[in-house]
Amino acid sequence: MATLKRSKQRECIKEFLAHRKDHPTADTIYLGIREQFPNISLGTVYRNLALLSDLGEIQKICTGGGADRFDGNTSRHHHFICTKCHRVMDLEMENIDSIMDTAQASCPGEIQNYIAHFYGICDECIQKS
């Protein structure tokens, strides 16, 4: 595999995500890094997010109707996704890795990893209705 050329823009995107807990959209990331790179295009941001996600350097979170969100935290952790506003929140919870044993019992192959997303309505959307 060819070595990936270093990119200041890509590094800036990773740095931007590394210090956030709100799981921003590509548009939010674009607006945030335009301060440092005023000529960057939204397409460049999308391409770099896709590449970083493919390389496992960030997480892409599909919200099921809203814009994809991005997370700089690549360690195993779980998310709550609001089905109304598509907000994404990290869940601080006990380890549920035993779910892999349960799944493996039903799987003819070898399970190597999992991602758990929990869906519902966030507290802010509940208060609005």
Phi, psi and chi 1 to 4 in degrees:
 res  aa     phi    psi   chi1   chi2   chi3   chi4
   1 MET       -  138.4 -176.4  173.7  165.5      -
   2 ALA   -70.9  148.2      -      -      -      -
   3 THR   -72.5  137.1  -56.1      -      -      -
   4 LEU   -81.0  127.1 -173.5   62.7      -      -
   5 LYS   -66.5  136.4 -177.3  179.7  171.6 -173.6
   6 ARG   -66.6  140.6 -174.1  177.5  179.9  -78.0
   7 SER  -132.5  126.2  161.2      -      -      -
   8 LYS   -63.4  -37.1  -70.7 -179.7 -176.3  178.0
   9 GLN   -65.3  -44.1  -65.7  170.1  -23.3      -
  10 ARG   -63.5  -41.8 -168.0  175.3  -40.7  114.3
  11 GLU   -64.2  -38.1  -68.1  -59.3  -43.1      -
  12 CYS   -64.6  -40.1 -176.1      -      -      -
  13 ILE   -62.8  -45.7  -69.2  169.9      -      -
  14 LYS   -61.4  -43.3  -80.7  177.3   52.1  177.3
  15 GLU   -64.8  -41.7 -176.8   68.6   20.4      -
  16 PHE   -58.1  -44.4 -178.1   84.1      -      -
  17 LEU   -73.6  -30.3  -74.3  171.2      -      -
  18 ALA   -62.4  -25.6      -      -      -      -
  19 HIS  -108.7   18.1  -59.3  -71.1      -      -
  20 ARG  -120.6  148.1  -61.9 -166.6   59.5  129.3
  21 LYS  -116.7    0.0  -61.3  -71.0 -175.9 -165.1
  22 ASP   -95.8    1.4   62.5  -16.4      -      -
  23 HIS    54.9   67.4  -51.7   87.2      -      -
  24 PRO   -69.8  159.8   26.0  -33.4      -      -
  25 THR   -82.5  170.5   63.3      -      -      -
  26 ALA   -61.1  -38.0      -      -      -      -
  27 ASP   -63.0  -41.2  -71.9  -19.1      -      -
  28 THR   -64.9  -42.0  -59.2      -      -      -
  29 ILE   -62.5  -46.0  -64.3  165.6      -      -
  30 TYR   -54.7  -49.9  168.1   69.8      -      -
  31 LEU   -64.3  -35.5  -67.2  172.4      -      -
  32 GLY   -70.2  -36.6      -      -      -      -
  33 ILE   -93.8   -7.2   66.9  168.3      -      -
  34 ARG   -63.7  -23.4  -80.7 -165.7   65.8 -156.7
  35 GLU   -62.7  -38.2  -65.1  170.3   13.9      -
  36 GLN   -88.7  -32.3 -168.3  169.1   -9.0      -
  37 PHE  -126.7   80.3  -64.9   96.6      -      -
  38 PRO   -61.2  -22.7   -0.2    0.7      -      -
  39 ASN   -98.2    5.8  -64.9  -34.8      -      -
  40 ILE   -68.8  143.9 -166.5  168.1      -      -
  41 SER   -98.9  157.6   70.9      -      -      -
  42 LEU   -62.0  -36.0 -176.4   56.5      -      -
  43 GLY   -60.8  -39.6      -      -      -      -
  44 THR   -64.2  -39.8  -61.9      -      -      -
  45 VAL   -63.3  -47.5  171.1      -      -      -
  46 TYR   -59.5  -44.6  -87.5  100.5      -      -
  47 ARG   -62.7  -42.7  -79.9 -170.7  -62.1  -80.9
  48 ASN   -69.2  -37.3  -81.8  -66.7      -      -
  49 LEU   -63.5  -42.1  -71.6  168.9      -      -
  50 ALA   -63.2  -43.8      -      -      -      -
  51 LEU   -63.8  -48.2  177.5   61.4      -      -
  52 LEU   -61.6  -37.7  -70.5  167.0      -      -
  53 SER   -66.7  -45.4  177.3      -      -      -
  54 ASP   -60.9  -34.9  -70.9  -13.4      -      -
  55 LEU   -80.3   -8.1  -66.9  171.8      -      -
  56 GLY    78.3   17.6      -      -      -      -
  57 GLU   -88.4  -15.4  -65.9 -174.2   25.7      -
  58 ILE  -143.1  168.2   64.0  169.8      -      -
  59 GLN  -109.2  136.7  -75.1 -171.5   48.0      -
  60 LYS  -101.3  129.5  176.7 -179.1  173.0 -179.4
  61 ILE  -116.5  114.3  -56.0  164.4      -      -
  62 CYS   -84.1  126.6  -60.5      -      -      -
  63 THR   -95.5   -2.5   62.7      -      -      -
  64 GLY    75.2   40.0      -      -      -      -
  65 GLY   146.3  -31.1      -      -      -      -
  66 GLY   -96.7 -176.6      -      -      -      -
  67 ALA   -67.2  147.5      -      -      -      -
  68 ASP   -59.9  148.0  -68.1  -23.0      -      -
  69 ARG  -115.0  162.7  -56.6  -63.6 -173.8  111.3
  70 PHE  -132.2  145.8  -63.3   90.4      -      -
  71 ASP  -133.9  126.9 -168.7  -12.8      -      -
  72 GLY   -79.4  -12.1      -      -      -      -
  73 ASN   -87.4  108.9  179.4   -1.4      -      -
  74 THR   -97.4    0.6   58.0      -      -      -
  75 SER   -71.0  157.8   66.8      -      -      -
  76 ARG   -66.0  117.7 -178.2  178.9  -67.8  154.0
  77 HIS  -153.6  167.2   65.3  -72.9      -      -
  78 HIS  -117.4  156.9  -49.0  -66.2      -      -
  79 HIS  -124.1  150.2  -64.0  107.3      -      -
  80 PHE  -106.7  130.5  171.9   82.5      -      -
  81 ILE  -119.8  122.7  -59.4  170.1      -      -
  82 CYS   -76.2  127.5  179.4      -      -      -
  83 THR   -78.9   -8.1   56.1      -      -      -
  84 LYS   -95.9  -55.5  -76.2 -165.6  170.1 -156.4
  85 CYS  -102.6   -6.7   69.1      -      -      -
  86 HIS    67.2   18.5  -53.2  -70.6      -      -
  87 ARG   -63.3  143.9  178.4  176.7  165.5 -158.3
  88 VAL  -120.1  131.5  177.4      -      -      -
  89 MET  -130.9  142.4  -65.1  176.3  -82.3      -
  90 ASP   -70.2  141.2  -70.6  -24.8      -      -
  91 LEU  -104.3  124.2  -67.7  177.8      -      -
  92 GLU   -89.8  109.1  -59.4  -63.6  -31.1      -
  93 MET  -149.7  165.4   55.5 -169.8  -76.7      -
  94 GLU   -66.0  159.0  -69.4 -175.8   30.2      -
  95 ASN   -61.7  132.6 -175.6  -52.6      -      -
  96 ILE  -118.9   26.0   61.2  169.5      -      -
  97 ASP   -60.0  -17.9  -73.4   -8.8      -      -
  98 SER   -62.7  -17.4   61.9      -      -      -
  99 ILE   -60.9  -27.6 -162.0  169.0      -      -
 100 MET   -65.4  -38.8  -72.5 -176.7   65.1      -
 101 ASP   -63.9  -42.4  -64.2  -27.8      -      -
 102 THR   -62.8  -45.7  -56.7      -      -      -
 103 ALA   -66.3  -40.2      -      -      -      -
 104 GLN   -61.6  -33.5 -173.2   63.2   65.1      -
 105 ALA   -62.4  -23.4      -      -      -      -
 106 SER  -103.9    0.0  -58.7      -      -      -
 107 CYS  -110.9  128.6  178.9      -      -      -
 108 PRO   -74.9  -14.2   25.8  -31.4      -      -
 109 GLY  -101.5 -161.3      -      -      -      -
 110 GLU  -110.3  114.8  177.8 -173.9  -18.7      -
 111 ILE   -79.3  129.2  -65.5  177.6      -      -
 112 GLN  -113.2  -18.6  -63.2  176.8  -25.8      -
 113 ASN  -164.0  170.3 -158.9   -1.8      -      -
 114 TYR  -154.5  161.5   73.7   95.0      -      -
 115 ILE  -132.3  131.8  -63.1  171.6      -      -
 116 ALA  -115.7  124.6      -      -      -      -
 117 HIS  -119.5  136.9  -64.7  -71.7      -      -
 118 PHE  -112.4  134.4  -63.0   85.9      -      -
 119 TYR  -115.8  144.5  -62.3   87.4      -      -
 120 GLY   177.0 -156.5      -      -      -      -
 121 ILE  -114.0  127.0  -59.0  171.9      -      -
 122 CYS   -71.1  163.6   72.6      -      -      -
 123 ASP   -60.4  -36.9   56.6  -16.0      -      -
 124 GLU   -66.0  -41.4  -70.1  179.6   17.8      -
 125 CYS   -69.3  -35.1  -72.5      -      -      -
 126 ILE   -63.2  -42.6  -70.6  171.3      -      -
 127 GLN   -66.3  -31.9  -70.4  175.2    6.6      -
 128 LYS   -71.8  -26.7  -72.0  178.2 -173.9  174.5
 129 SER   -96.1      -   48.3      -      -      -
